[in-house]
């Protein structure tokens, strides 16, 4: 078991008696894409979803108790949430456009996600119970997508720009105060913050 303690000014501290570290991922080993978990030593392989359509882009909540992911529901991607062991699945969005790449806020209050409408990807926020969906970005000149919630602050990082001109940005949870994270522009994509927020991992292009 493990117990998290901390405050709003810093990352949670885990006081652990025993912690089992798992990797959550998608795989099409059984035909279509589903969500799986596995221990880091390769043991305890578990299939967590059994949707007839594809299940994609899983992300574990900061407290380790929930997994948000994208599911193909009747031909349209929607946002789902379930317990860490695959139980109690719930559909969060019911839109007539594709919704994908969910990430939970540090306090589990919000789910940020990307949605494809009006010809490009934009970022949205919805309460984790499926209520009060709001649009955060209005960027007709490029895609705003691949969000990742800050681990202990009310902010979200994301990728923005047309292909070939992508870079990483940060904004408040209500969509305000958008700023680029790097002073020098280079093509950067798919950002993710470490649990203590001191490291940022991303894809960067070199040449082609």
N, C-alpha and C positions, 0 to 999 in steps of 0.2 A: 504494500500500500504506500501511498505517498500523500503528503499534505503540503499545500502551497500557502505561503504567507508573504506579505509585502504591502506596499501602499501605492498611491497614485504617482509617486515621484520616482519610481524605479521599477525594475523588473521583479517578478515574483521570485521568492526564494523557496526552494523545495527542501523540506525537512523529511528525508526519506528513510524508511525502514527497509523497504525493498522496492526497486523500480524496475519494471520490465519495459525495455525500450523497443518500440515497434516502428516499422516503416509501413505507410499506407500508400497504395499506388493503384494504377489501372493496369489491366492485362486482358488480352483477347485469347488467352490460352484455352478457353472453353467455347470459342466461336465468336461471340460479340464481346465488346469491352465491358468489364465489370470491375468493381472496387474490391481490393484484397488488402489484407494486412499480414505481416510476417515479422517475427522477432529479428533483431539485427544479426543474430548468429545463424539465421536461416531456418530456424525451427518454427513450429506452430503456424503454418501457412493456413490462412482462413479466407474464404470467399464471403464478402459482406453484402453483396447485392445480387439479385437474380432477375433483373429487369429484362424483358424481351428486346428492348432497344439498348443502346450504348449508355453506360455510366462512366463519366469522365471527371477529370480535374478535382480530385478529392483534396480537402485541407482539414486538418485536425484543429479543433478549437484550442485556445490558449490553456484551458484547464484539462485538456486531454479527454473530455467526456463526450464530445460530439464530433461528428464529421459532416462537413457540408460538401456538396458535390453537384455535378451537372448530370441530368438524366434526360434521355430522349423520351418524351411523353407524347405519344400519337404524332410523331414526326417533328415536334418542336422542342428544342432544348429548354428545360426548366430547372430551377434551383431546388435542391432537396436537402434535408438534414436528417441525420440518424444518430443513434447512440454509437459509441466507439466500437461496440461488438456487432453492429448491423441491425439492432433491434429498433423498434419505434420509428420507422421511416415516415417522414412527413414532407409533402410537397409544399414549398414556400411560395413560389411564383405561379401565376396562371395567366401568362401573357400570350398574345398572338404573335410574338416575335422571339427570336432566339435569346436566351439568357444563359450565361456561362461564367466559369472561373470565379466561384464565390470565395470569400474570405471573411471570417468573423472578427468583429472588433474585440479589443482586449477585455472588455467587460461583458462580452457575449450578447450585448444589446442589439447590435446591428449586423447585418450581412451586406457587404459590398459585392457588387457583381457587374459584369459587362453585359450590354444588350445591343443587338444589331437592329437598328431602325434608321430610317431616312438615309440609307446608303452607307452608314459607317457605324463603328462601335462607340458607344458612350457608356459612362459609368452611372450606376444607380445605387441607392441604399434602401434597404427594407428592414423593418424590425425582425428579429429572429423568430417571432411567432407568425410572420407572414403579413403583418399589418403595416400601413403607412409607407408604401413605396414612394420614393421621391427620386427625381433625376438630378444628378450632381454636375454633369458636364454638358456643354453645348458647344461642340467643336466640329463644325462642318468642314474644316480644312484638314482634318486628319482623324485617326482613331485614338480614342482614350480607352485603354483596356489593360488587362492583366493586373488587376489591383492586388495589393497585399497590405493588410491592416498592420499598423504599428503595434508592437507587442505590449505597450503600457501607456500609450498616449492616444488622444482622440484625433488621429491622423491616418491617412492612407497614402501609400506610394503607388505609382502606376506608370505605365508606358504610354507615351503620347507621340503622335506624328504619323505622317504617311510613311509607308514602307520605303526604306532608304534614308529616312530622316527621323527615325525613332530616337527618343531619349527618355530619361527617367525623371519623373516629377513627384512632388509631394503636395498635399493639400489637407485642409481641415476636414472633419467628418461631414460637414454640411456643404462641402464643395468650394469653400472660400479659400483665399490666400494660396492660390496655386503658384508654385515656383519650381524651376528646374534645379535638380540637385547637384549638377556639375557645371562649373564655369566654362569648361571647354566642351564644345559640342562634338560628340562622336556617336556612332550608332550603337545604342544600348537598348536591351530588351529584357522582358520577363524578370522584374526585380523581386527580391525577397529579403526581408530583414531577419537577422538573427534574434533570438529570444531576449537578448540584452540590448539590442538595437545598435551595437557598436560595429557590426559588420553588415555589409550589403553585398549580396551575390546577384549577378545578372549575366546575361549573354551580351558579348561585345563582338562586333564584326571587325575583322582585319582584312583589308582588301575585299575580296568577294566572299 
